[in-house]
Amino acid sequence: MKKTTLLALLAATISYGQVTYTSAHYAQHGQEFTVSKASNFLLMNFASTGADHSWNYANLNASSQTVSGFQNPNNAGYKLSWCLSHFYILNCNSQFNNNFKLSTVLTEGFELMDYGINNIVEHTNVNAQGVTNKMRGMTAVVSNIPIPLAIDYDDPDEIYQLPMNFGDSYNTTGAFELDLTSFGLPMAYSMTTQRTTNVNGWGSLTTPAGVFPNVLKLKQVIQKTETIVFQGITIPIPTTTVSYQWFSTDYGIPVLQADGFELFNVFVPVSVQYIDEQQCLVADANFNYLPIADYDPEAQSGTVTFVNLSQNYDTAEWDFGDGNTATGAITSHAYSCPGTYTVTLNVSNNACSPGSTDSHTMQVTVTDNQTALTNSVNFEGNMLTAIRDLAGTTYQWVDCDNGNAPIDGATSQMFMAEVSGSYACIMNTGGCESVSDCTSLTVLANSDFQNANVRIYPNPTTGALQMSSSGIEVQKVEIFNALGMKVSDKLDLSGQASGIYVVKIKTDAGTLVRKVVKQ
């Protein structure tokens, strides 16, 4: 955690002068900053500015504190949706990482009747030219069914132009549109943004955390209109925010920010926050996660991103409900198996003596919408095949009529029943174990196809095979390996690796299935 040892850091004598703020100074994902929200700011003048100016807000009082930072967009839950929408299959990682450096969970969302938008995540790029919002990930909820979406901005929203210097002045626009009518839903959402930015001050800033001797100050007016169209009814929501922000090259976010509005050309602050040291305030634990995580069969896990919404703490400890723990304000966790887990977050404020602690618990669900861990079994005749074929999966067939007793040697994806009965398969993939339903089957035989009358030989074999019964017309031959993959349509295993194979022969007298060992 990048906690602010500000009094020691900023007390040092540093020469004053104009500063240039670049992309190298801006925050990276994983950095964390202790941020205080102030309570006694209404009568303070945040609009004063100029060259070589001195701002003093040392009398601000902290009403609450949070640990602020950006997420890794790779863990925000919308990477796959974005790559698929752009047909980036083989180069998904490189394309995504080139476009997005940071992600932020947004608080806004809405629900109308059985429809809604939530889990909104802003995806932002940072490069030498500036900081720009480029894509929003969100989850559309239709009749309680979540649909993850990744929507690019029609006009990327440029927040800051970089490098930032005193005297910079520019206007930028942004536009975003989501039309859900193509999904058969009576809903559309759009947003237009216009930012007017003036870097109109530099000098020295004092806050309760200490002195920042060399800062840039900017004024940004943000005019935003969000429009919701629902069942033909248009609901526009216009807002105008005036934001004063002070930047120091030692920090990746503003060291002081005052947001509000102007009334008769007078700035009225609504919220003020500043980078601070930890204060003795009562710890308050809270968190959320996004979106509903789905099991990834390639990674063989389901990753959940957790967002710490706690206040007034300096240490955070996570219990993910699967035997694993972690520390930190913002984190993600890969669950090996789908399921519902009880997650607990414990936070402490050790600036108090004794320390103040609090905890929060909630249920987290990892789904398997792709049914990658299916426990279904197919059968044909007396041959049963487990459908699950993920790498590393182990199989054990059991006798349901004998208390699910394991069948010796029946550890392949395919199992040939030699006697009538009821059988099931225990499948285990990376610790995710499940048992198929019991399948009852009757092993039928005729005069030529009883086990004692027909042989496939030589067994073991080095290659070519023969069938012992003569006068029977062979119609089709299929040979499968232990994974259930067809490897030959001839009675010949030449060129195949050593191992156990299943030979299936369809004739005019019936179908014969035999196990064969290739040496």
TIKENU-600458 format. One record per residue (C-alpha): residue in three letters; x, y, z. Coordinates in Angstrom, 2 decimals, always signed. Each point is the difference from the previous one (the first is absolute). Example, Ala and Ser with C-alpha at 12.3 -4.5 7.8 and 13.67 -1.06 7.14 Angstrom:
BEGIN
  residu       xx       yy       zz
     ALA   +12.30    -4.50    +7.80
     SER    +1.37    +3.44    -0.66
END
This chain:
BEGIN
  residu       xx       yy       zz
     MET    +0.00    +0.00    +0.00
     LYS    +1.38    +3.42    -0.96
     LYS    -0.79    +1.71    +3.28
     THR    +0.96    +3.61    +0.32
     THR    +2.92    +0.67    +2.30
     LEU    -0.62    +3.57    -1.07
     LEU    +1.18    +1.98    +2.98
     ALA    +3.48    -1.47    -0.33
     LEU    +0.02    +0.04    -3.79
     LEU    -1.30    +3.49    -0.58
     ALA    +1.71    +1.81    +2.84
     ALA    +3.24    -0.11    -1.95
     THR    +1.07    +3.24    -1.70
     ILE    -0.69    -0.21    -3.74
     SER    +0.54    +2.80    -2.44
     TYR    -3.16    +1.56    -1.36
     GLY    -0.73    +0.22    -3.69
     GLN    -2.40    -0.99    -2.70
     VAL    -0.51    -3.75    -0.33
     THR    -0.85    -2.27    -2.91
     TYR    -2.29    -2.95    +0.73
     THR    +0.39    -2.94    -2.42
     SER    -1.46    -3.47    -0.54
     ALA    +2.92    -1.41    +2.00
     HIS    -1.39    +1.79    +3.06
     TYR    -3.58    -1.25    -0.42
     ALA    -1.27    -2.92    +2.05
     GLN    +0.49    -3.63    -0.99
     HIS    -2.32    -2.82    +0.95
     GLY    +0.94    -1.49    +3.34
     GLN    +1.10    +3.31    +1.54
     GLU    -2.03    +1.00    +3.04
     PHE    -0.46    +3.40    +1.63
     THR    -1.55    +0.89    +3.36
     VAL    -2.60    +2.67    -0.81
     SER    -1.94    +2.07    +2.55
     LYS    -3.40    +1.53    -0.64
     ALA    -0.30    +3.39    +1.69
     SER    -2.99    +1.33    +1.94
     ASN    +0.75    +3.68    +0.73
     PHE    +0.59    +1.51    -3.44
     LEU    -3.05    +2.15    -0.82
     LEU    +1.59    +3.36    +0.90
     MET    +3.37    -0.71    -1.63
     ASN    +1.09    +1.62    -3.25
     PHE    +1.08    -2.66    -2.50
     ALA    -0.27    +2.24    -3.07
     SER    +3.00    +2.25    +0.70
     THR    +2.88    -0.67    -2.35
     GLY    +2.90    +1.39    -2.00
     ALA    +3.73    -0.33    -0.53
     ASP    +2.20    -0.67    +3.03
     HIS    -3.13    -0.13    +2.15
     SER    -0.25    -1.28    +3.57
     TRP    -3.06    -2.03    +1.01
     ASN    -0.57    -0.83    +3.66
     TYR    -2.71    -2.49    +0.99
     ALA    +1.70    -1.32    +3.13
     ASN    -3.22    +0.38    +2.01
     LEU    -1.92    -2.68    -1.92
     ASN    -1.32    -2.79    +2.24
     ALA    -0.33    -3.63    -1.09
     SER    -3.53    -1.39    +0.35
     SER    +0.86    -3.37    -1.59
     GLN    +2.86    -1.69    -1.80
     THR    +0.28    -2.51    -2.82
     VAL    +2.85    -1.75    -1.76
     SER    -0.23    +1.16    -3.60
     GLY    +1.52    -1.49    -3.14
     PHE    -0.63    -1.51    -3.40
     GLN    -0.64    -3.61    -0.94
     ASN    +1.79    -2.17    -2.50
     PRO    -2.38    -0.03    -2.99
     ASN    +0.97    -3.60    -0.73
     ASN    -1.83    -0.97    +3.20
     ALA    -3.06    +2.21    -0.44
     GLY    -2.01    -2.74    -1.72
     TYR    -0.57    +1.45    -3.47
     LYS    +3.20    -0.91    -1.86
     LEU    -1.45    -3.02    -1.80
     SER    -3.16    +1.88    -1.02
     TRP    +2.09    +2.83    -1.46
     CYS    +2.35    -2.31    -1.90
     LEU    -2.87    -2.01    -1.48
     SER    -1.80    +3.18    -1.09
     HIS    +3.14    +0.99    -1.96
     PHE    +0.76    -3.55    -1.21
     TYR    +3.31    +0.02    +1.88
     ILE    +0.47    -3.70    +0.61
     LEU    +3.70    -0.82    -0.25
     ASN    +1.20    +3.50    +0.94
     CYS    -2.52    +0.81    +2.74
     ASN    +2.56    +0.69    +2.73
     SER    +2.20    +2.35    -2.02
     GLN    -2.91    +1.96    -1.46
     PHE    -1.74    +0.38    +3.35
     ASN    +3.16    +1.06    +1.84
     ASN    +0.86    +2.54    -2.71
     ASN    -3.40    +1.65    +0.35
     PHE    -0.63    -0.08    +3.75
     LYS    +2.31    +0.70    +2.92
     LEU    -2.46    +0.71    +2.85
     SER    -3.55    -0.82    +1.00
     THR    -2.38    +1.61    +2.48
     VAL    -3.26    -1.27    +1.46
     LEU    -2.70    +2.63    -0.50
     THR    -2.75    +0.49    +2.54
     GLU    -2.75    +0.88    -2.45
     GLY    -2.40    -2.65    -1.25
     PHE    -3.72    -0.30    -0.33
     GLU    -2.87    -2.45    -0.03
     LEU    -3.39    +0.42    -1.67
     MET    -2.58    -2.75    +0.54
     ASP    +1.71    -3.29    -0.94
     TYR    +2.85    +1.73    -1.85
     GLY    +3.14    +1.66    +1.27
     ILE    +3.65    +0.90    -0.48
     ASN    +2.54    -0.60    +2.75
     ASN    +3.62    -1.02    +0.63
     ILE    +1.11    +2.97    -2.10
     VAL    +3.79    +0.16    -0.42
     GLU    +1.81    +2.88    -1.72
     HIS    +3.00    -1.13    -2.08
     THR    +2.68    +2.66    -0.43
     ASN    +3.14    +0.34    -2.08
     VAL    +3.05    +1.97    +1.16
     ASN    +2.72    +0.98    -2.45
     ALA    +2.37    +2.88    -0.67
     GLN    -2.84    +2.06    -1.52
     GLY    -2.52    -0.27    +2.79
     VAL    -2.50    -1.91    +2.12
     THR    -3.07    -1.19    -1.91
     ASN    -3.11    -2.03    +0.79
     LYS    -0.43    -2.40    -2.94
     MET    -2.41    -2.78    +0.96
     ARG    -2.65    -0.85    +2.56
     GLY    -0.65    -3.51    +1.16
     MET    -3.43    -0.55    +1.45
     THR    -2.43    -2.77    +0.78
     ALA    -3.50    +0.22    -1.42
     VAL    -2.56    -1.77    +2.20
     VAL    -3.03    -1.43    -1.76
     SER    -2.46    -1.96    +2.12
     ASN    +2.81    -0.63    +2.50
     ILE    +2.31    -1.35    -2.75
     PRO    +3.37    +1.88    -0.16
     ILE    +1.41    +0.81    -3.46
     PRO    +3.58    +1.41    +0.04
     LEU    +0.63    +2.70    -2.62
     ALA    +3.11    +1.92    -1.06
     ILE    -0.88    +3.20    -1.86
     ASP    +2.59    +2.33    -1.53
     TYR    -0.46    +3.75    +0.19
     ASP    -1.15    +1.44    -3.31
     ASP    +2.12    +3.03    +0.94
     PRO    +2.62    -0.87    +2.66
     ASP    -0.24    +2.26    +3.04
     GLU    +3.37    +1.73    +0.47
     ILE    +0.29    +0.89    +3.69
     TYR    +3.45    +1.64    -0.06
     GLN    +2.44    +0.95    -2.72
     LEU    +3.60    -0.77    +0.88
     PRO    +2.57    +1.27    +0.66
     MET    -1.77    +2.52    +2.26
     ASN    +1.51    +3.48    +0.27
     PHE    -1.04    +3.34    +1.45
     GLY    -2.03    +1.93    -2.58
     ASP    -1.45    -3.04    -1.79
     SER    -3.59    +0.50    -1.14
     TYR    -2.11    -2.37    -2.09
     ASN    -3.47    -1.38    -0.64
     THR    -0.70    -3.70    -0.45
     THR    -3.13    -2.03    -0.67
     GLY    -1.16    -3.56    +0.55
     ALA    -2.97    -2.05    -1.13
     PHE    -1.26    -3.44    +0.97
     GLU    -3.07    -1.87    -1.18
     LEU    -1.55    -3.33    +0.94
     ASP    -3.01    -1.20    -1.99
     LEU    -1.52    -3.14    +1.50
     THR    -2.83    -0.19    -2.51
     SER    +2.22    -2.31    -2.09
     PHE    -0.26    -2.44    +2.92
     GLY    -3.79    +0.28    -0.08
     LEU    -0.04    +2.32    +3.03
     PRO    -1.97    +3.26    +0.05
     MET    +2.93    +2.04    +1.34
     ALA    +2.77    +2.31    -1.22
     TYR    +2.58    +2.06    +1.87
     SER    +2.23    +2.79    -1.27
     MET    +2.39    +2.52    +1.52
     THR    +1.67    +3.11    -1.36
     THR    +2.79    +1.78    +1.83
     GLN    +1.71    +3.32    -0.56
     ARG    +3.03    +0.99    +2.08
     THR    +1.47    +3.50    +0.12
     THR    +3.42    -0.12    +1.66
     ASN    +2.26    +2.87    +1.05
     VAL    +3.29    -0.57    +1.81
     ASN    -0.12    +3.41    +1.62
     GLY    +2.25    -0.22    +3.05
     TRP    +3.29    -1.24    +1.40
     GLY    +1.66    +0.44    +3.35
     SER    -0.09    -1.40    +3.53
     LEU    -2.90    -1.93    +1.58
     THR    -0.53    -0.68    +3.70
     THR    -2.47    -2.62    +1.26
     PRO    -0.36    -1.77    +3.36
     ALA    +2.56    -2.51    -1.34
     GLY    +2.72    +2.61    -0.45
     VAL    +1.48    +2.29    -2.65
     PHE    +0.13    -0.86    -3.70
     PRO    +2.53    +2.60    -1.17
     ASN    -0.40    -0.43    -3.76
     VAL    -3.47    -0.68    -1.42
     LEU    -2.07    +0.74    -3.09
     LYS    -3.62    +1.05    +0.40
     LEU    -2.68    -0.47    -2.63
     LYS    -3.64    +0.95    -0.32
     GLN    -2.21    -2.42    -1.90
     VAL    -3.64    +0.59    -0.90
     ILE    -1.73    -3.27    -0.87
     GLN    -3.34    +0.17    -1.77
     LYS    -1.58    -3.42    -0.25
     THR    -3.37    -1.15    -1.32
     GLU    -1.10    -3.57    +0.59
     THR    -3.12    -1.11    -1.85
     ILE    -2.06    -3.11    +0.70
     VAL    -2.62    -1.08    -2.53
     PHE    -2.35    -2.63    +1.42
     GLN    -3.04    -1.29    -1.86
     GLY    -0.04    +3.14    -2.12
     ILE    +0.30    +2.38    +2.96
     THR    +3.10    +2.23    -0.05
     ILE    +1.53    +1.00    +3.36
     PRO    +2.88    +2.53    -0.33
     ILE    +2.22    +0.62    +3.05
     PRO    +2.24    +3.07    -0.50
     THR    +2.66    +0.94    +2.57
     THR    +2.73    +2.64    +0.19
     THR    +2.94    -0.44    +2.37
     VAL    +2.77    +2.47    +0.72
     SER    +3.15    -1.72    +1.24
     TYR    +3.18    +1.57    +1.39
     GLN    +2.95    -2.41    +0.15
     TRP    +3.57    +0.35    +1.26
     PHE    +2.67    -2.34    -1.43
     SER    +3.41    -0.84    +1.44
     THR    +2.51    -2.11    -1.95
     ASP    +0.41    -2.16    +3.11
     TYR    -3.56    -1.35    -0.27
     GLY    -2.04    -1.67    -2.73
     ILE    -3.30    +1.65    +0.98
     PRO    -0.85    +3.57    +1.05
     VAL    +1.38    +0.76    +3.45
     LEU    -3.05    +2.25    +0.52
     GLN    -3.28    +0.10    -1.89
     ALA    -3.05    +2.21    +0.57
     ASP    -3.16    -0.73    -2.01
     GLY    -3.13    +2.11    -0.10
     PHE    -1.86    +2.54    -2.13
     GLU    +0.01    +3.69    -0.77
     LEU    -2.82    +2.28    +1.09
     PHE    +0.18    +3.58    -1.30
     ASN    +3.69    -0.62    -0.82
     VAL    +0.69    -1.12    +3.58
     PHE    +1.34    -3.52    +0.52
     VAL    -2.05    -2.05    +2.48
     PRO    +1.88    -3.16    +1.12
     VAL    -2.00    -3.17    +0.47
     SER    +2.80    -2.48    +0.75
     VAL    +3.69    +0.39    +0.83
     GLN    +2.56    -2.78    +0.27
     TYR    +3.75    -0.07    +0.47
     ILE    +2.87    -2.45    +0.33
     ASP    +0.69    -0.44    +3.70
     GLU    +1.58    -2.02    +2.75
     GLN    -2.13    -2.51    +1.86
     GLN    -2.20    +1.61    +2.66
     CYS    -1.65    -1.61    +3.03
     LEU    -3.54    -0.53    -1.30
     VAL    -2.36    -2.93    +0.61
     ALA    +0.72    -2.79    -2.49
     ASP    -2.91    -0.88    -2.32
     ALA    +0.30    -3.17    -2.13
     ASN    -1.84    -0.38    -3.31
     PHE    +0.73    -1.50    -3.43
     ASN    -1.56    -1.10    -3.25
     TYR    +1.05    -2.19    -2.91
     LEU    -0.57    +0.04    -3.75
     PRO    -1.26    -1.37    -2.18
     ILE    -1.48    -3.45    +0.68
     ALA    +3.12    -2.04    -0.79
     ASP    -0.15    -2.92    -2.43
     TYR    +2.31    -3.02    -0.03
     ASP    +2.62    +0.26    -2.77
     PRO    +0.72    -3.49    -1.37
     GLU    +3.34    +1.10    -1.47
     ALA    +1.30    +1.46    +3.26
     GLN    -2.00    -2.60    +1.98
     SER    -1.10    +2.64    +2.49
     GLY    -2.49    +2.81    +0.48
     THR    +1.53    +3.38    +0.93
     VAL    -1.95    +2.37    +2.24
     THR    +1.01    +3.65    +0.39
     PHE    -0.72    +1.43    +3.44
     VAL    -0.41    +3.72    +0.66
     ASN    +0.66    +1.17    +3.53
     LEU    -2.58    +2.66    +0.90
     SER    +1.14    +0.23    +3.61
     GLN    +0.77    +3.25    +1.79
     ASN    +2.41    +1.02    +2.73
     TYR    +2.45    -2.89    -0.14
     ASP    +3.66    -0.66    -0.73
     THR    +0.08    -3.81    -0.16
     ALA    -2.39    -2.31    -1.85
     GLU    -0.07    -3.80    +0.23
     TRP    -2.09    -2.19    -2.32
     ASP    -1.31    -3.51    +0.59
     PHE    -1.25    -1.26    -3.36
     GLY    -1.93    -2.95    +1.42
     ASP    +2.06    -2.66    -1.80
     GLY    +2.91    -0.18    +2.43
     ASN    +1.91    +2.90    -1.59
     THR    +0.64    +3.47    +1.44
     ALA    +1.54    +3.27    -1.20
     THR    +0.65    +3.57    +1.12
     GLY    -0.57    +3.31    -1.77
     ALA    -2.70    +2.48    -0.91
     ILE    -0.71    -1.20    -3.55
     THR    +0.68    -3.59    -0.95
     SER    -1.14    -2.90    -2.13
     HIS    -0.17    -3.69    +0.68
     ALA    -0.12    -3.04    -2.29
     TYR    -2.35    -2.72    +1.23
     SER    +0.89    -3.51    -1.14
     CYS    -3.61    -1.16    -0.14
     PRO    -3.43    +1.50    -0.63
     GLY    -2.23    +0.39    +3.01
     THR    -1.15    +2.41    +2.69
     TYR    +2.60    +1.21    +2.48
     THR    -0.28    +1.95    +3.24
     VAL    +2.48    +2.88    -0.18
     THR    +0.99    +2.07    +3.03
     LEU    +1.93    +3.28    +0.10
     ASN    +1.57    +1.14    +3.27
     VAL    +1.33    +3.57    +0.22
     SER    +1.89    +1.77    +2.76
     ASN    +0.99    +3.58    +0.77
     ASN    +3.26    -0.27    +1.90
     ALA    +0.30    +3.77    +0.31
     CYS    -2.32    -0.40    +2.99
     SER    +1.09    -1.40    +3.35
     PRO    -1.42    -2.52    +0.48
     GLY    -0.54    -0.67    -3.69
     SER    -3.47    +0.21    -1.52
     THR    -1.17    -3.09    -1.94
     ASP    -3.02    -1.03    -2.07
     SER    -0.98    -2.85    -2.34
     HIS    -2.41    -0.59    -2.88
     THR    -1.16    -3.32    -1.49
     MET    -1.89    -0.81    -3.18
     GLN    -0.68    -2.91    -2.37
     VAL    +1.96    -0.12    -3.28
     THR    -1.07    -2.20    -2.89
     VAL    +2.21    -1.49    -2.73
     THR    -2.10    -1.45    -2.82
     ASP    +0.75    -2.56    -2.71
     ASN    -2.14    +1.35    -2.82
     GLN    +2.06    -1.90    -2.58
     THR    -0.65    -3.28    +1.87
     ALA    +3.71    -0.72    -0.34
     LEU    -0.16    -2.15    +3.16
     THR    -2.98    -2.02    -1.16
     ASN    -0.46    -3.37    +1.66
     SER    -2.18    -1.40    -2.80
     VAL    +0.66    -3.40    -1.54
     ASN    -0.97    -1.32    -3.43
     PHE    -0.44    -3.66    -0.77
     GLU    -0.45    -2.19    -3.05
     GLY    -0.48    -3.70    +0.44
     ASN    +2.23    -0.96    +2.88
     MET    +2.47    +2.89    -0.50
     LEU    -0.25    +3.03    +2.34
     THR    +1.89    +3.27    -0.68
     ALA    +0.47    +2.92    +2.40
     ILE    -0.62    +3.25    -1.88
     ARG    +2.42    +2.10    +2.07
     ASP    +3.32    +0.09    -1.85
     LEU    +1.98    +2.85    +1.63
     ALA    +3.75    -0.48    +0.21
     GLY    +1.14    -1.70    +3.19
     THR    -3.38    -1.57    +0.77
     THR    +0.12    -3.37    +1.75
     TYR    -2.76    -2.62    -0.21
     GLN    -1.11    -2.83    +2.23
     TRP    -2.99    -2.14    -0.96
     VAL    -2.00    -1.50    +2.84
     ASP    -2.62    -2.71    +0.44
     CYS    -3.21    +1.66    +1.22
     ASP    -1.51    -3.37    +0.89
     ASN    +2.91    -0.69    +2.33
     GLY    +0.04    +3.16    +2.11
     ASN    +1.91    +1.99    -2.64
     ALA    +2.96    -2.32    +0.36
     PRO    +2.86    +0.97    -2.36
     ILE    +0.45    -2.34    -2.96
     ASP    +3.61    -1.18    -0.28
     GLY    +1.78    +1.44    -3.02
     ALA    -3.00    +2.10    -1.11
     THR    +1.83    +3.35    +0.02
     SER    -0.42    +1.15    -3.59
     GLN    -2.50    +2.44    -1.48
     MET    -1.72    -3.00    -1.62
     PHE    -1.23    -3.09    +1.79
     MET    -1.21    -3.24    -1.55
     ALA    -2.46    -1.87    +2.22
     GLU    +0.47    -3.76    -0.22
     VAL    -3.06    -0.84    +2.08
     SER    -3.39    +1.61    +0.38
     GLY    -0.27    +2.47    +2.85
     SER    -0.03    +3.64    +1.06
     TYR    +3.16    +2.09    -0.33
     ALA    +1.22    +3.55    +0.75
     CYS    +3.21    +1.98    -0.50
     ILE    +1.90    +2.08    +2.57
     MET    +1.73    +2.89    -1.84
     ASN    +2.63    +2.27    +1.52
     THR    +1.43    +3.09    -1.74
     GLY    +2.46    +2.04    +2.04
     GLY    -1.76    -0.98    +3.23
     CYS    -3.51    +0.55    -1.41
     GLU    -1.55    -3.41    +0.58
     SER    -3.48    -1.11    -0.99
     VAL    -1.81    -3.28    -0.56
     SER    -2.22    -0.76    -2.97
     ASP    -3.47    -1.42    +0.39
     CYS    -0.16    -3.77    -0.03
     THR    -0.64    -1.45    -3.45
     SER    -1.76    -3.34    -0.21
     LEU    +0.68    -2.16    -3.02
     THR    -0.50    -3.55    -1.13
     VAL    +2.82    -1.79    -1.76
     LEU    -1.60    -1.85    -2.88
     ALA    +1.66    -2.81    -1.90
     ASN    -0.90    -2.36    -2.87
     SER    +1.37    -3.36    -1.03
     ASP    +2.98    +1.42    -1.86
     PHE    +0.66    +2.94    +2.31
     GLN    +0.15    -1.56    +3.43
     ASN    +3.23    +0.89    +1.81
     ALA    +1.38    -3.53    -0.31
     ASN    -0.66    -0.35    -3.72
     VAL    +1.56    +3.11    -1.54
     ARG    +3.52    +1.26    +0.58
     ILE    +2.12    +2.85    -1.29
     TYR    +3.57    -1.23    -0.26
     PRO    +2.89    +0.15    +0.54
     ASN    -0.59    +1.75    +3.30
     PRO    +2.40    +1.58    +0.99
     THR    +0.94    +1.02    -3.53
     THR    +2.80    +1.85    -1.73
     GLY    -2.24    +1.23    -2.81
     ALA    -2.31    -2.11    -2.23
     LEU    -3.13    -1.61    +1.52
     GLN    -2.37    -2.75    -1.07
     MET    -3.45    -1.22    +1.03
     SER    -0.37    -3.69    +0.85
     SER    -3.53    -0.62    -1.30
     SER    -0.27    -0.74    -3.75
     GLY    -2.95    +0.39    -2.31
     ILE    -1.00    +3.33    +1.55
     GLU    -0.07    +3.11    -2.18
     VAL    +1.81    +2.94    +1.61
     GLN    -1.83    +3.25    -0.77
     LYS    +1.96    +2.55    +2.03
     VAL    +3.10    +0.10    +2.21
     GLU    +0.79    +2.71    +2.56
     ILE    +2.93    +0.06    +2.44
     PHE    +0.10    +2.48    +2.88
     ASN    +2.81    +0.98    +2.38
     ALA    -0.39    +0.36    +3.76
     LEU    -1.25    +3.58    -0.39
     GLY    -2.84    -1.07    -2.25
     MET    +1.63    +1.39    -3.16
     LYS    -0.40    -2.02    -3.19
     VAL    +3.46    -0.95    -1.29
     SER    -0.69    -2.55    -2.74
     ASP    -2.71    -1.50    -2.21
     LYS    +1.97    -3.17    -0.74
     LEU    +0.96    -3.05    +2.04
     ASP    +3.52    +1.36    +0.29
     LEU    +1.74    +1.89    +2.81
     SER    +3.29    +0.45    -1.85
     GLY    +1.37    +3.46    +0.68
     GLN    -2.04    +0.45    +3.17
     ALA    +1.61    +0.51    +3.40
     SER    +0.11    -2.78    +2.55
     GLY    -3.08    -0.17    +2.18
     ILE    -3.55    -1.27    +0.36
     TYR    -2.41    +0.36    -2.94
     VAL    -3.64    -0.84    -0.55
     VAL    -0.91    -1.78    -3.25
     LYS    -3.59    +0.33    -1.19
     ILE    -1.08    -2.17    -2.96
     LYS    -3.43    +0.24    -1.58
     THR    -1.02    -3.11    -1.97
     ASP    -3.11    -1.46    -1.55
     ALA    -0.34    -2.17    +3.10
     GLY    +0.36    +2.74    +2.58
     THR    +2.55    +2.34    +1.58
     LEU    +3.13    -1.25    +1.74
     VAL    +1.99    +2.11    +2.51
     ARG    +3.35    -1.19    +1.35
     LYS    +2.97    +1.46    +1.88
     VAL    +3.40    -0.44    -1.62
     VAL    +3.47    +0.74    +1.35
     LYS    +2.53    +1.51    -2.43
     GLN    +3.56    -0.86    +0.95
END
